């Protein structure tokens, strides 16, 4: 399945969304009534093309679905504190909100909880969902708890040893995020699959 992601601009290289590299700027934007914008084409789990939206639509449009985002598409965020966020904090289940609230539990409050491996696994999955909702596509471990390590591996997030240059390239893995003008995340994709989409 081919998908064209139409956006205001495509940032090819980024350490994070605020400090990116070369940018293809589509001008007025990608929304209805706006300029043509730029786009990427995703085929399976890889980028098939990057360029002006009109050109990619003419080449791929007959066999591709189109998704439109009013933002900038980038390699996404890198989270250097991945291990601390997932192994030194408990992300409560929504059903625990009355007792624990909705924010991560740390320190003495965490030490007071009965943390089984299964509970760590559920916490890690919820923590990963929070990260993906911020446009995170890569993070740093190492992850020592087996349940957390399994959750990270299954999530599709790239585990990096440190801050490395990440780039969007034709033929490369389709890991990316789309950010609105205010910096909020509109969508996150890993291996070409949307793992977060703002409602």
C-alpha positions as CSV (number, residue, x, y, z in Angstrom):
1,X,0.0,0.0,0.0
2,X,1.3,3.4,-1.0
3,X,0.5,6.5,1.1
4,X,1.2,10.1,0.3
5,X,1.7,12.3,3.3
6,X,1.1,15.9,2.3
7,X,2.5,18.6,4.6
8,X,3.6,22.2,4.7
9,X,7.3,21.3,4.6
10,X,9.6,18.3,5.0
11,X,12.7,18.5,7.2
12,X,15.2,15.9,6.0
13,X,17.6,15.9,8.9
14,X,16.9,16.7,12.6
15,X,18.3,16.1,16.1
16,X,14.9,17.3,17.3
17,X,12.0,19.2,15.7
18,X,13.3,22.6,16.8
19,X,16.8,22.2,15.4
20,X,16.5,20.5,12.0
21,X,18.5,20.4,8.9
22,X,17.6,21.1,5.2
23,X,13.9,21.7,4.7
24,X,11.7,21.4,1.6
25,X,9.2,24.2,2.1
26,X,5.9,24.0,0.4
27,X,5.0,27.6,1.0
28,X,1.5,28.5,2.0
29,X,0.6,25.1,3.5
30,X,-1.1,21.8,2.8
31,X,-4.6,22.5,4.0
32,X,-7.6,23.0,1.8
33,X,-7.3,26.2,-0.3
34,X,-3.6,26.5,0.6
35,X,-0.5,26.1,-1.5
36,X,0.5,22.7,-2.9
37,X,3.0,21.9,-0.2
38,X,5.5,19.1,0.0
39,X,5.0,15.4,0.5
40,X,6.6,12.0,1.2
41,X,5.5,8.7,-0.3
42,X,5.6,5.7,2.0
43,X,5.5,2.2,0.5
44,X,5.2,-0.5,3.2
45,X,7.8,0.4,5.9
46,X,10.0,2.6,3.6
47,X,10.1,6.0,2.0
48,X,9.5,5.7,-1.7
49,X,9.8,9.4,-2.6
50,X,10.2,13.0,-1.2
51,X,9.3,16.1,-3.1
52,X,6.7,18.6,-4.2
53,X,3.2,17.4,-3.6
54,X,1.9,18.0,-7.1
55,X,4.7,16.0,-8.7
56,X,4.3,13.1,-6.3
57,X,0.5,13.1,-6.7
58,X,0.9,13.0,-10.5
59,X,3.3,10.1,-10.2
60,X,1.7,8.0,-7.4
61,X,-1.8,9.4,-6.9
62,X,-3.6,6.8,-9.0
63,X,-2.5,4.0,-6.6
64,X,-2.0,5.8,-3.3
65,X,-4.1,7.1,-0.5
66,X,-3.4,10.7,0.6
67,X,-3.2,11.9,4.2
68,X,-3.0,15.7,4.8
69,X,-1.3,17.3,7.7
70,X,-1.1,21.0,8.5
71,X,2.5,20.8,9.7
72,X,6.1,20.0,9.1
73,X,7.2,16.4,8.7
74,X,10.6,15.5,10.3
75,X,12.5,12.4,11.6
76,X,10.8,13.0,14.9
77,X,12.0,13.5,18.4
78,X,14.9,11.7,20.1
79,X,14.4,11.0,23.9
80,X,17.8,10.6,25.6
81,X,16.1,9.8,29.0
82,X,14.2,6.8,27.8
83,X,15.5,4.5,30.4
84,X,14.6,6.9,33.3
85,X,11.2,7.6,31.9
86,X,10.3,3.9,31.6
87,X,12.2,2.2,34.4
88,X,12.3,4.9,37.1
89,X,8.7,6.0,36.8
90,X,5.3,4.3,36.8
91,X,2.7,5.4,34.3
92,X,-0.7,4.7,35.9
93,X,-3.4,2.8,34.2
94,X,-6.4,5.2,33.7
95,X,-8.4,2.9,36.1
96,X,-5.9,4.0,38.8
97,X,-6.5,7.7,38.3
98,X,-8.5,8.2,41.5
99,X,-5.7,6.7,43.6
100,X,-2.6,7.7,41.6
101,X,-3.6,10.5,39.3
102,X,-2.6,10.5,35.6
103,X,1.0,11.7,35.8
104,X,4.1,9.4,36.2
105,X,4.7,8.2,39.7
106,X,8.4,8.4,40.9
107,X,10.5,8.4,44.1
108,X,9.0,7.3,47.4
109,X,5.5,7.0,45.9
110,X,6.9,4.6,43.3
111,X,8.8,2.6,46.0
112,X,5.5,2.2,47.9
113,X,3.8,0.4,45.0
114,X,3.8,-3.3,44.5
115,X,5.6,-3.4,41.1
116,X,5.5,-6.8,39.5
117,X,7.1,-7.5,36.0
118,X,3.6,-7.5,34.5
119,X,2.9,-4.1,36.1
120,X,6.2,-2.7,34.8
121,X,5.2,-4.0,31.3
122,X,1.9,-2.2,31.4
123,X,3.5,1.0,32.7
124,X,6.1,0.9,29.9
125,X,3.5,0.5,27.2
126,X,1.6,3.5,28.5
127,X,4.9,5.5,28.8
128,X,5.7,4.6,25.2
129,X,2.3,5.8,24.1
130,X,3.0,9.1,25.8
131,X,6.3,9.4,24.0
132,X,4.8,8.6,20.6
133,X,2.2,11.3,21.3
134,X,5.0,13.9,21.5
135,X,6.5,12.8,18.1
136,X,9.2,10.6,19.6
137,X,10.6,8.1,17.1
138,X,13.9,7.2,18.9
139,X,15.1,6.8,22.5
140,X,18.1,5.7,24.5
141,X,18.3,2.8,26.9
142,X,19.7,0.5,28.1
143,X,16.5,-1.2,29.4
144,X,17.3,-3.6,32.2
145,X,13.8,-4.8,33.2
146,X,12.7,-7.6,30.9
147,X,9.1,-6.4,30.7
148,X,10.2,-2.9,29.8
149,X,12.8,-4.1,27.2
150,X,10.1,-6.3,25.6
151,X,7.7,-3.3,25.4
152,X,10.3,-1.1,23.8
153,X,11.2,-3.8,21.2
154,X,7.5,-4.3,20.3
155,X,6.8,-0.6,20.1
156,X,9.0,-0.1,17.0
157,X,10.8,2.9,18.5
158,X,14.4,3.1,17.5
159,X,16.7,2.4,20.4
160,X,19.9,4.4,20.0
161,X,23.1,4.4,22.0
162,X,23.3,8.2,21.9
163,X,22.3,11.3,20.0
164,X,23.0,10.4,16.3
165,X,22.0,12.2,13.2
166,X,18.7,10.9,11.9
167,X,17.5,11.6,8.3
168,X,14.6,10.9,6.0
169,X,15.9,9.3,2.8
170,X,14.3,7.5,-0.1
171,X,14.7,3.8,0.6
172,X,15.2,4.4,4.3
173,X,12.8,3.3,7.1
174,X,9.7,5.4,7.3
175,X,10.0,6.7,10.9
176,X,8.7,10.3,11.1
177,X,6.5,12.8,13.0
178,X,4.5,15.8,11.9
179,X,4.5,18.9,14.0
180,X,2.0,21.8,14.0
181,X,3.2,25.4,14.0
182,X,2.8,25.5,17.8
183,X,5.2,22.5,18.2
184,X,2.5,20.0,19.1
185,X,2.6,16.6,17.5
186,X,-0.1,15.9,14.9
187,X,1.1,12.4,13.9
188,X,3.9,9.8,14.6
189,X,4.8,6.9,12.3
190,X,7.1,4.0,12.8
191,X,8.0,1.6,10.0
192,X,5.4,3.4,7.9
193,X,2.5,2.8,10.3
194,X,0.8,5.6,12.2
195,X,1.2,4.9,15.9
196,X,-0.2,8.3,17.0
197,X,-2.7,10.7,15.4
198,X,-4.1,13.7,17.1
199,X,-7.8,13.6,17.2
